[in-house]
Amino acid sequence: MKRVNCVLSATMLVLLSGCGYFGSDDKQQLEQAWLAKDPQLQQVVEQIRANGLDVVAQSAAAGTVSACVTQKLVQDPLGKLVNVEGSLVESAKVAELLGDLQKVMEQDVSFEKLASLLQKGADAAVYAKSLIEQQGLEQALQSLKQMALASEQFAKQDLGAHFQQLLLECKTTEPTSTSVN
């Protein structure tokens, strides 16, 4: 029964996000402004979101900004969350976001709880939706547990600051590279 409720929860989140209930235009605009400062990073992030992290990592030419970014994201416990638009400027603390995300993925969603979910868990729901789409519900829950354990060292850091730091390391280590394959 719990699995049915989880599947129902995931379905509700997908449907609601498709209707525009879970959207953060402000975060997306802030993220686009930040990415616009470096077209190479912007192109890599767009490729990752369009094709998936694994695909871009496999096709990235060695020594490029793309290879650097994908390598850092593949090695990072939170790297899979970069697929969510606005994640590069997400102000939520990593530990809090992961806790909210786990609650959203494990709770039974009813119409009574929906209003509360919309108010308190909208951001977490977007990340949950992304993980479920990428991995399926059971694997997403497992990944979430691994993220929580592996991210203790930067648990108090903002998710956006964490991602920006990773991406900027590629910018500073690859100043002459212009290829973003």
Residue frames as a rotation matrix with the C-alpha (Angstrom) as fourth column:
MET 1
0.566 0.824 0.000 0.00
0.824 -0.566 0.000 0.00
0.000 0.000 -1.000 0.00
LYS 2
0.378 -0.502 -0.778 2.86
0.196 -0.778 0.597 2.39
-0.905 -0.378 -0.195 0.81
ARG 3
-0.682 -0.654 0.328 4.32
0.427 0.008 0.904 1.85
-0.594 0.757 0.274 -2.66
VAL 4
-0.090 0.745 0.661 0.96
0.968 -0.091 0.235 2.68
0.235 0.660 -0.713 -4.25
ASN 5
0.773 0.369 -0.516 0.81
0.534 -0.817 0.217 5.86
-0.341 -0.443 -0.829 -2.17
CYS 6
-0.097 -0.895 -0.436 4.36
0.173 -0.446 0.878 6.78
-0.980 0.009 0.198 -3.24
VAL 7
-0.691 -0.091 0.717 3.49
0.706 0.128 0.696 6.22
-0.155 0.988 -0.024 -6.87
LEU 8
0.387 0.896 0.219 0.34
0.900 -0.419 0.121 8.31
0.200 0.150 -0.968 -6.41
SER 9
0.556 -0.262 -0.789 2.42
0.340 -0.795 0.503 11.02
-0.759 -0.548 -0.353 -4.73
ALA 10
-0.545 -0.838 0.019 4.93
0.301 -0.174 0.938 11.04
-0.783 0.517 0.347 -7.56
THR 11
-0.400 0.489 0.775 2.14
0.904 0.072 0.422 11.16
0.151 0.870 -0.470 -10.14
MET 12
0.669 0.681 -0.297 0.48
0.732 -0.673 0.104 14.09
-0.130 -0.287 -0.949 -8.36
LEU 13
0.181 -0.695 -0.696 3.78
0.197 -0.668 0.718 15.98
-0.964 -0.267 0.016 -8.28
VAL 14
-0.753 -0.455 0.476 4.35
0.509 0.056 0.859 15.42
-0.418 0.889 0.190 -11.97
LEU 15
-0.031 0.842 0.539 0.82
0.960 -0.126 0.251 16.53
0.279 0.525 -0.804 -12.83
LEU 16
0.733 0.324 -0.598 0.99
0.555 -0.793 0.251 19.61
-0.393 -0.516 -0.761 -10.66
SER 17
-0.175 -0.866 -0.468 4.38
0.184 -0.496 0.849 20.65
-0.967 0.063 0.247 -11.96
GLY 18
-0.678 -0.016 0.735 3.10
0.727 0.136 0.673 20.23
-0.110 0.991 -0.081 -15.51
CYS 19
0.372 0.892 0.257 0.28
0.881 -0.426 0.205 22.63
0.292 0.150 -0.944 -14.69
GLY 20
-0.044 -0.489 0.871 2.71
0.213 -0.857 -0.470 25.27
0.976 0.165 0.141 -13.52
TYR 21
0.909 0.415 0.044 2.10
0.041 -0.195 0.980 24.96
0.415 -0.889 -0.194 -9.77
PHE 22
0.619 -0.767 -0.170 5.74
0.437 0.157 0.886 24.18
-0.653 -0.622 0.432 -9.08
GLY 23
0.397 -0.530 0.749 7.65
0.771 -0.251 -0.586 26.81
0.499 0.810 0.309 -10.93
SER 24
0.432 -0.321 -0.843 10.10
0.582 -0.615 0.532 29.38
-0.690 -0.720 -0.079 -9.78
ASP 25
0.741 -0.078 0.667 10.44
0.583 -0.419 -0.696 32.02
0.334 0.905 -0.265 -12.44
ASP 26
0.879 -0.430 0.209 12.51
-0.477 -0.809 0.343 34.21
0.021 -0.401 -0.916 -10.11
LYS 27
0.353 -0.772 0.529 15.09
-0.166 0.505 0.847 31.48
-0.921 -0.387 0.050 -9.56
GLN 28
0.402 -0.169 0.900 15.17
0.823 0.499 -0.273 30.66
-0.403 0.850 0.340 -13.25
GLN 29
0.887 -0.052 0.459 15.73
0.213 -0.836 -0.506 34.32
0.410 0.546 -0.731 -14.13
LEU 30
0.701 -0.670 0.244 18.49
-0.619 -0.402 0.675 34.68
-0.354 -0.624 -0.697 -11.52
GLU 31
0.289 -0.581 0.761 20.10
0.250 0.813 0.526 31.51
-0.924 0.038 0.380 -12.80
GLN 32
0.614 -0.015 0.789 19.96
0.790 0.012 -0.613 32.69
0.000 1.000 0.019 -16.41
ALA 33
0.919 -0.299 0.257 21.55
-0.278 -0.953 -0.116 36.00
0.280 0.035 -0.959 -15.41
TRP 34
0.462 -0.784 0.415 24.34
-0.493 0.163 0.855 34.17
-0.738 -0.599 -0.311 -13.59
LEU 35
0.257 -0.335 0.906 24.92
0.578 0.805 0.134 31.78
-0.775 0.489 0.401 -16.49
ALA 36
0.905 0.153 0.396 24.86
0.418 -0.483 -0.769 34.62
0.074 0.862 -0.501 -19.03
LYS 37
0.710 -0.698 -0.089 28.12
-0.572 -0.646 0.505 35.84
-0.410 -0.307 -0.859 -17.53
ASP 38
-0.476 -0.866 0.152 29.86
-0.605 0.448 0.658 32.78
-0.638 0.221 -0.737 -18.98
PRO 39
0.280 0.664 -0.693 28.44
-0.959 0.165 -0.229 31.40
-0.038 0.729 0.684 -22.24
GLN 40
-0.460 -0.503 -0.732 30.58
-0.531 0.816 -0.227 28.25
0.711 0.284 -0.643 -21.99
LEU 41
-0.976 0.143 0.162 29.14
-0.076 0.476 -0.876 27.28
-0.202 -0.868 -0.454 -18.62
GLN 42
-0.193 0.965 -0.177 25.67
-0.726 -0.262 -0.636 28.20
-0.660 0.005 0.751 -19.83
GLN 43
0.074 0.182 -0.980 26.01
-0.920 0.393 0.004 25.95
0.386 0.901 0.197 -22.86
VAL 44
-0.803 -0.419 -0.423 27.24
-0.231 0.874 -0.428 23.02
0.549 -0.246 -0.799 -20.77
VAL 45
-0.803 0.553 0.222 24.39
-0.191 0.114 -0.975 23.36
-0.565 -0.825 0.014 -18.27
GLU 46
0.062 0.854 -0.517 21.85
-0.905 -0.170 -0.390 23.56
-0.421 0.492 0.762 -21.10
GLN 47
-0.206 -0.218 -0.954 23.34
-0.716 0.698 -0.005 20.45
0.667 0.682 -0.300 -22.72
ILE 48
-0.986 -0.165 -0.038 23.20
-0.087 0.684 -0.724 18.57
0.145 -0.710 -0.689 -19.42
ARG 49
-0.502 0.860 0.090 19.56
-0.378 -0.125 -0.918 19.49
-0.778 -0.494 0.387 -18.92
ALA 50
0.198 0.583 -0.788 18.63
-0.968 -0.011 -0.251 18.59
-0.155 0.812 0.562 -22.47
ASN 51
0.206 -0.228 -0.952 20.60
-0.601 0.738 -0.306 15.36
0.772 0.635 0.015 -22.84
GLY 52
0.978 0.120 -0.169 21.42
0.062 0.611 0.789 14.19
0.198 -0.783 0.590 -19.32
LEU 53
0.586 -0.784 0.206 24.60
-0.721 -0.389 0.573 14.34
-0.369 -0.484 -0.793 -17.30
ASP 54
0.211 -0.518 0.829 25.85
0.073 0.854 0.515 10.90
-0.975 -0.048 0.218 -18.32
VAL 55
0.672 0.100 0.734 25.41
0.714 0.172 -0.678 11.53
-0.194 0.980 0.044 -22.05
VAL 56
0.913 -0.342 0.224 27.22
-0.241 -0.893 -0.381 14.87
0.330 0.293 -0.897 -21.94
ALA 57
0.471 -0.771 0.429 29.99
-0.614 0.063 0.787 13.41
-0.634 -0.634 -0.443 -19.77
GLN 58
0.303 -0.329 0.894 30.58
0.435 0.883 0.178 10.62
-0.848 0.335 0.410 -22.29
SER 59
0.613 0.020 0.790 30.67
0.785 -0.125 -0.607 12.96
0.087 0.992 -0.092 -25.28
ALA 60
0.951 -0.261 -0.168 32.75
-0.206 -0.936 0.287 15.76
-0.232 -0.238 -0.943 -23.73
ALA 61
0.587 -0.809 -0.029 36.19
0.228 0.200 -0.953 16.17
0.777 0.552 0.302 -25.25
ALA 62
0.378 -0.542 -0.751 39.05
0.924 0.180 0.336 15.95
-0.047 -0.821 0.569 -22.77
GLY 63
-0.637 -0.746 -0.195 40.34
0.754 -0.655 0.042 19.32
-0.159 -0.120 0.980 -21.61
THR 64
-0.469 0.537 0.701 37.14
0.254 -0.678 0.689 21.22
0.846 0.502 0.182 -22.34
VAL 65
-0.717 0.348 0.605 34.93
-0.679 -0.547 -0.490 23.17
0.161 -0.761 0.628 -19.96
SER 66
0.327 0.894 -0.306 32.25
-0.803 0.433 0.408 20.58
0.498 0.113 0.860 -20.68
ALA 67
0.154 -0.355 -0.922 34.51
0.199 0.925 -0.323 17.73
0.968 -0.134 0.213 -19.54
CYS 68
-0.853 -0.508 0.122 35.48
0.028 -0.277 -0.960 19.61
0.522 -0.815 0.251 -16.40
VAL 69
-0.420 0.777 0.469 31.88
-0.895 -0.441 -0.070 20.47
0.152 -0.449 0.881 -15.46
THR 70
0.500 0.677 -0.539 30.51
-0.589 0.723 0.362 17.00
0.635 0.136 0.760 -16.11
GLN 71
-0.190 -0.646 -0.739 33.39
0.273 0.688 -0.672 15.35
0.943 -0.329 0.046 -14.25
LYS 72
-0.925 -0.157 0.347 32.79
-0.247 -0.447 -0.860 17.53
0.290 -0.881 0.374 -11.20
LEU 73
-0.137 0.963 0.232 29.03
-0.983 -0.162 0.091 16.95
0.126 -0.216 0.968 -11.29
VAL 74
0.385 0.213 -0.898 29.37
-0.278 0.955 0.107 13.17
0.880 0.208 0.427 -11.76
GLN 75
-0.458 -0.676 -0.577 31.70
0.393 0.428 -0.814 13.03
0.797 -0.599 0.070 -8.75
ASP 76
-0.822 0.175 0.541 29.53
-0.496 -0.687 -0.531 15.32
0.279 -0.705 0.652 -6.62
PRO 77
-0.862 0.507 -0.004 26.86
0.439 0.743 -0.505 13.66
-0.253 -0.437 -0.863 -4.46
LEU 78
-0.045 0.882 -0.468 24.34
0.203 -0.451 -0.869 16.34
-0.978 -0.134 -0.158 -5.45
GLY 79
-0.836 -0.462 -0.294 25.31
-0.153 -0.318 0.936 16.50
-0.526 0.828 0.195 -9.12
LYS 80
-0.689 0.620 0.376 22.04
0.720 0.525 0.454 14.95
0.084 0.583 -0.808 -10.30
LEU 81
0.145 0.794 -0.590 20.09
0.791 -0.451 -0.413 17.91
-0.594 -0.407 -0.694 -8.91
VAL 82
-0.663 -0.458 -0.591 21.69
0.041 -0.811 0.583 20.28
-0.747 0.362 0.557 -11.43
ASN 83
-0.787 0.409 0.462 18.97
0.589 0.276 0.760 19.21
0.183 0.870 -0.458 -13.90
VAL 84
0.219 0.907 -0.359 16.43
0.957 -0.271 -0.101 21.34
-0.189 -0.321 -0.928 -12.02
GLU 85
-0.075 -0.179 0.981 16.15
0.529 -0.841 -0.113 24.84
0.845 0.511 0.158 -13.42
GLY 86
0.601 0.235 0.764 17.01
-0.370 -0.765 0.527 27.33
0.708 -0.600 -0.373 -10.73
SER 87
0.868 -0.258 -0.424 19.25
0.479 0.658 0.581 24.93
0.129 -0.708 0.695 -8.81
LEU 88
-0.056 -0.972 0.228 22.32
0.821 -0.175 -0.544 27.06
0.569 0.156 0.808 -9.51
VAL 89
-0.583 -0.085 0.808 20.84
-0.248 -0.929 -0.276 29.86
0.773 -0.362 0.521 -7.41
GLU 90
0.385 0.753 -0.534 18.90
0.281 0.456 0.845 27.70
0.879 -0.475 -0.037 -4.93
SER 91
-0.136 -0.430 0.893 19.21
-0.633 -0.655 -0.412 29.37
0.762 -0.621 -0.183 -1.52
ALA 92
0.855 0.496 0.150 18.03
-0.439 0.540 0.718 26.36
0.275 -0.680 0.679 0.49
LYS 93
-0.071 -0.861 0.504 20.65
-0.956 0.203 0.213 24.79
-0.286 -0.467 -0.837 2.72
VAL 94
-0.458 -0.198 -0.867 21.67
-0.639 0.751 0.166 21.38
0.618 0.630 -0.470 1.41
ALA 95
-0.991 0.050 -0.124 20.69
0.121 0.736 -0.666 19.52
0.058 -0.675 -0.736 4.59
GLU 96
-0.472 0.870 -0.144 17.29
-0.298 -0.311 -0.903 21.24
-0.830 -0.383 0.405 4.80
LEU 97
-0.072 0.425 -0.902 16.56
-0.995 -0.090 0.038 20.68
-0.065 0.901 0.430 1.12
LEU 98
-0.678 -0.231 -0.698 17.46
-0.365 0.930 0.047 17.00
0.639 0.286 -0.714 1.33
GLY 99
-0.923 0.385 0.009 15.29
0.146 0.370 -0.917 16.63
-0.356 -0.845 -0.398 4.44
ASP 100
-0.183 0.883 -0.433 12.35
-0.616 -0.446 -0.649 18.32
-0.766 0.148 0.625 2.71
LEU 101
-0.258 -0.005 -0.966 12.96
-0.924 0.295 0.245 16.26
0.284 0.955 -0.080 -0.39
GLN 102
-0.944 -0.113 -0.311 12.86
-0.028 0.964 -0.266 13.04
0.329 -0.242 -0.913 1.59
LYS 103
-0.646 0.763 -0.022 9.60
-0.017 -0.044 -0.999 14.09
-0.763 -0.645 0.041 3.28
VAL 104
-0.052 0.634 -0.771 8.00
-0.895 -0.373 -0.246 14.89
-0.444 0.677 0.587 -0.08
MET 105
-0.411 -0.187 -0.892 9.09
-0.740 0.640 0.207 11.59
0.532 0.746 -0.401 -1.59
GLU 106
-0.936 -0.040 -0.349 7.92
0.134 0.878 -0.460 9.50
0.325 -0.478 -0.816 1.37
GLN 107
-0.740 0.673 0.018 4.66
-0.285 -0.288 -0.914 11.15
-0.610 -0.682 0.404 2.34
ASP 108
-0.435 0.736 0.519 1.20
0.875 0.482 0.050 10.16
-0.213 0.476 -0.853 1.26
VAL 109
-0.990 0.094 -0.108 -0.27
-0.118 -0.962 0.248 13.02
-0.080 0.258 0.963 -0.72
SER 110
-0.250 0.965 0.073 -3.95
0.938 0.261 -0.228 13.69
-0.239 0.011 -0.971 -0.21
PHE 111
0.051 0.334 0.941 -5.99
0.626 -0.745 0.230 16.65
0.778 0.578 -0.247 -1.32
GLU 112
0.941 0.285 -0.183 -5.99
0.310 -0.503 0.806 17.94
0.138 -0.816 -0.562 2.27
LYS 113
0.374 -0.888 -0.269 -2.20
0.520 -0.040 0.853 17.86
-0.768 -0.459 0.447 2.40
LEU 114
0.198 -0.295 0.935 -1.84
0.972 -0.066 -0.227 19.34
0.129 0.953 0.274 -1.07
ALA 115
0.835 0.150 0.530 -2.20
0.148 -0.988 0.046 22.98
0.530 0.040 -0.847 0.02
SER 116
0.812 -0.576 0.090 0.46
-0.216 -0.154 0.964 22.50
-0.542 -0.803 -0.250 2.68
LEU 117
0.239 -0.723 0.648 2.70
0.733 0.573 0.368 20.74
-0.637 0.387 0.667 0.18
LEU 118
0.475 0.000 0.880 2.32
0.762 -0.501 -0.411 23.58
0.441 0.866 -0.238 -2.30
GLN 119
0.914 -0.077 0.398 3.30
-0.215 -0.925 0.315 26.14
0.344 -0.373 -0.862 0.31
LYS 120
0.636 -0.657 0.404 6.10
-0.551 -0.020 0.834 24.34
-0.540 -0.753 -0.375 2.13
GLY 121
0.086 -0.631 0.771 7.44
0.103 0.775 0.623 21.74
-0.991 0.026 0.132 -0.25
ALA 122
0.917 0.355 -0.183 7.23
-0.129 -0.171 -0.977 23.21
-0.378 0.919 -0.111 -3.72
ASP 123
0.300 -0.881 -0.366 10.99
-0.951 -0.248 -0.183 23.48
0.070 0.403 -0.913 -4.19
ALA 124
-0.474 -0.461 0.750 11.58
-0.584 0.802 0.124 20.03
-0.658 -0.379 -0.650 -2.77
ALA 125
0.406 0.724 0.558 8.84
0.037 0.597 -0.801 18.67
-0.913 0.346 0.216 -5.02
VAL 126
0.803 -0.174 -0.569 10.63
-0.593 -0.311 -0.742 19.99
-0.048 0.934 -0.353 -8.09
TYR 127
-0.264 -0.965 -0.001 13.83
-0.964 0.264 -0.029 18.21
0.028 -0.006 -1.000 -7.09
ALA 128
-0.300 0.243 0.922 11.89
-0.307 0.891 -0.335 15.06
-0.903 -0.384 -0.193 -6.20
LYS 129
0.769 0.638 -0.045 10.22
-0.195 0.166 -0.967 15.10
-0.609 0.752 0.252 -9.61
SER 130
0.443 -0.683 -0.580 13.58
-0.877 -0.196 -0.440 15.43
0.187 0.704 -0.686 -11.32
LEU 131
-0.561 -0.687 0.462 15.09
-0.779 0.627 -0.012 12.51
-0.281 -0.366 -0.887 -9.41
ILE 132
-0.003 0.647 0.763 12.04
-0.135 0.755 -0.641 10.31
-0.991 -0.105 0.085 -9.98
GLU 133
0.847 0.305 -0.435 12.05
-0.433 -0.079 -0.898 11.07
-0.308 0.949 0.065 -13.71
GLN 134
0.122 -0.911 -0.395 15.74
-0.957 -0.003 -0.290 10.23
0.263 0.413 -0.872 -13.97
GLN 135
-0.757 -0.653 0.009 15.83
-0.601 0.691 -0.403 7.12
0.257 -0.310 -0.915 -11.80
GLY 136
-0.042 0.787 -0.615 12.37
0.137 0.615 0.777 5.89
0.990 -0.052 -0.134 -10.86
LEU 137
0.622 0.448 0.642 10.94
-0.462 -0.452 0.763 6.15
0.632 -0.771 -0.074 -7.36
GLU 138
0.966 -0.214 -0.148 12.84
0.253 0.641 0.725 3.41
-0.060 -0.737 0.673 -5.54
GLN 139
0.128 -0.973 0.191 16.24
0.949 0.064 -0.310 4.32
0.290 0.221 0.931 -7.00
ALA 140
0.057 -0.050 0.997 15.55
0.061 -0.997 -0.053 8.03
0.996 0.064 -0.054 -6.35
LEU 141
0.898 0.288 0.332 14.92
-0.315 -0.104 0.943 7.29
0.306 -0.952 -0.003 -2.67
GLN 142
0.686 -0.719 -0.108 18.16
0.706 0.623 0.339 5.31
-0.176 -0.309 0.935 -2.53
SER 143
-0.043 -0.707 0.706 20.06
0.739 -0.498 -0.454 8.12
0.673 0.502 0.544 -4.26
LEU 144
0.478 0.320 0.818 18.60
-0.225 -0.856 0.466 10.61
0.849 -0.406 -0.337 -1.81
LYS 145
0.990 -0.135 -0.029 19.93
0.073 0.338 0.938 8.60
-0.117 -0.931 0.345 1.14
GLN 146
0.286 -0.939 0.189 23.36
0.958 0.284 -0.039 8.43
-0.017 0.192 0.981 -0.49
MET 147
0.077 -0.200 0.977 23.30
0.364 -0.907 -0.214 12.19
0.928 0.372 0.003 -1.14
ALA 148
0.833 0.325 0.447 22.45
-0.266 -0.473 0.840 12.89
0.485 -0.819 -0.308 2.48
LEU 149
0.822 -0.563 -0.084 25.36
0.430 0.518 0.739 10.78
-0.373 -0.644 0.668 3.73
ALA 150
0.094 -0.863 0.497 27.89
0.995 0.063 -0.078 12.03
0.036 0.502 0.864 1.20
SER 151
0.086 -0.010 0.996 27.02
0.429 -0.902 -0.046 15.72
0.899 0.431 -0.073 1.49
GLU 152
0.661 0.204 -0.722 27.58
0.747 -0.099 0.657 16.16
0.062 -0.974 -0.218 5.23
GLN 153
-0.313 -0.907 -0.282 30.70
0.904 -0.376 0.205 18.27
-0.292 -0.190 0.937 4.64
PHE 154
-0.984 -0.009 0.178 28.71
0.074 -0.928 0.364 21.02
0.162 0.371 0.914 2.91
ALA 155
-0.371 0.905 -0.208 25.29
0.899 0.406 0.163 20.41
0.232 -0.126 -0.964 4.47
LYS 156
0.106 0.401 -0.910 25.04
0.674 -0.702 -0.231 23.98
-0.731 -0.589 -0.344 5.77
GLN 157
-0.829 -0.440 -0.345 25.99
0.019 -0.639 0.769 25.50
-0.559 0.631 0.538 2.42
ASP 158
0.195 0.870 -0.453 23.36
-0.590 -0.265 -0.763 26.73
-0.784 0.416 0.462 -0.05
LEU 159
0.361 0.003 0.933 22.80
0.531 0.821 -0.208 24.35
-0.767 0.571 0.295 -2.94
GLY 160
0.961 0.053 0.273 23.25
0.260 -0.521 -0.813 27.18
0.099 0.852 -0.514 -5.43
ALA 161
0.600 -0.794 0.093 26.51
-0.783 -0.561 0.269 28.32
-0.162 -0.234 -0.959 -3.84
HIS 162
0.137 -0.519 0.844 27.74
-0.153 0.830 0.536 24.74
-0.979 -0.203 0.034 -3.91
PHE 163
0.548 0.139 0.825 26.97
0.715 0.433 -0.548 24.36
-0.434 0.890 0.138 -7.63
GLN 164
0.979 -0.187 0.077 28.38
-0.121 -0.847 -0.518 27.79
0.162 0.498 -0.852 -8.49
GLN 165
0.379 -0.884 0.273 31.61
-0.707 -0.087 0.702 26.94
-0.597 -0.459 -0.658 -6.71
LEU 166
0.137 -0.295 0.946 31.93
0.329 0.914 0.237 23.69
-0.935 0.278 0.222 -8.70
LEU 167
0.725 0.230 0.650 31.23
0.678 -0.068 -0.732 25.38
-0.124 0.971 -0.205 -12.03
LEU 168
0.919 -0.393 -0.003 33.54
-0.391 -0.913 -0.113 28.31
0.042 0.105 -0.994 -11.37
GLU 169
0.242 -0.853 0.462 36.38
-0.263 0.400 0.878 25.89
-0.934 -0.334 -0.128 -10.66
CYS 170
0.227 -0.113 0.967 36.05
0.812 0.570 -0.124 24.78
-0.537 0.814 0.221 -14.26
LYS 171
0.942 0.131 0.310 36.05
0.284 -0.802 -0.525 28.34
0.180 0.583 -0.793 -15.49
THR 172
0.703 -0.707 0.073 39.27
-0.662 -0.614 0.431 29.14
-0.259 -0.352 -0.899 -13.64
THR 173
0.059 -0.720 0.692 41.00
-0.102 0.685 0.721 25.86
-0.993 -0.114 -0.033 -14.51
GLU 174
-0.117 -0.023 0.993 40.10
0.890 0.441 0.115 26.08
-0.440 0.897 -0.031 -18.20
PRO 175
0.103 0.241 -0.965 40.51
0.084 -0.969 -0.233 29.78
-0.991 -0.057 -0.120 -19.10
THR 176
-0.554 -0.404 -0.728 41.68
-0.621 -0.382 0.684 29.20
-0.554 0.831 -0.040 -22.68
SER 177
-0.831 0.265 0.489 39.34
0.424 0.872 0.246 26.38
-0.361 0.412 -0.837 -23.65
THR 178
-0.639 0.627 -0.446 36.62
-0.698 -0.716 -0.008 27.39
-0.325 0.306 0.895 -26.08
SER 179
-0.584 0.416 -0.697 35.22
-0.320 0.672 0.668 24.01
0.746 0.613 -0.259 -27.08
VAL 180
-0.464 0.523 0.715 32.11
-0.830 0.025 -0.557 22.85
-0.309 -0.852 0.422 -25.21
ASN 181
-0.508 0.252 -0.824 31.47
-0.505 0.687 0.522 19.51
0.698 0.681 -0.221 -26.87
